[in-house]
Every structure is written in structure tokens, then in C-alpha cells.
Amino acid sequence: MTQESLKALFTLDPQTSAFSPAGHNLAPDEAVERAGVLESEGKKVQIIDQPSRHRPLTFKRCKACTTAAENLSHKRPADPVEQENGGEQGTS
């Protein structure tokens, strides 16, 4: 697996409207599988590209994941899926 293919996974807390880490150093297939499980539990999920391998073994204590979650929380669109699709598109 190349470093470029790594993914990090985040869930949205509906009460605080903040993302929190839910996984890191994941292969793309593994990230999608874990996201599906979390979504089936009613959670909103965001998968992002991870530019390099995160060193901490647990994502809960990973500073890079915490920072990425804070960044996602600050630029969160109305629906997290819209961000992956390039945001809302205006109609003419």
C-alpha cells in the first residue's frame, strides 16, 4: 500500500456539530467498509485523504487526526457528503 492511498475516517457529533476521529492509516476499501458500518448505526461520516502515515497507534490520541477533525468541523457543509462531491452546484 502506498502512502498516498491512506485514508482517515471521521464521524460527526450531531449535538456539537464537530467531527471526531474514527480511524486512520486505512486502506481505501477498509475506510469505506468502516464508514458503512458507522452509517448503518446512524452516524454521519467523512473520509479524507491522509497525506502520510500517522505514527500513533490509536487514532483517538493522534494529533494529526485531531487537527484534521477540527479543520473539518470549521469548514463543514450542511451535509458532509456534499464536500466529497465538490459542494453544492448552482442551477441556471
DASULSUL-V458410 format. One record per backbone hydrogen bond with DSSP energy under -0.5 kcal/mol. NH is the residue of the N-H (numbers start at 1). CO is the residue of the C=O. Records with the same first field share a line. If there is no record, write none. Layout:
NH->CO + CO
//
This chain:
5->2
6->3
7->26
8->48
9->23
10->46
11->20
12->44
13->18
14->12
17->13
18->13
19->69
20->11
22->9
23->9
26->7
31->27
32->28
33->29
34->30
35->31
36->32
37->33
38->34
39->35
40->36
41->37 + 38
42->39
43->38
44->12
46->10
48->8
50->6
51->49
61->58
62->59
63->61
66->62
67->63
68->64
69->65
70->66
71->67
72->68
73->69
74->70
75->71
76->73
82->79
83->79 + 80
84->80
85->81
86->83
87->82
//
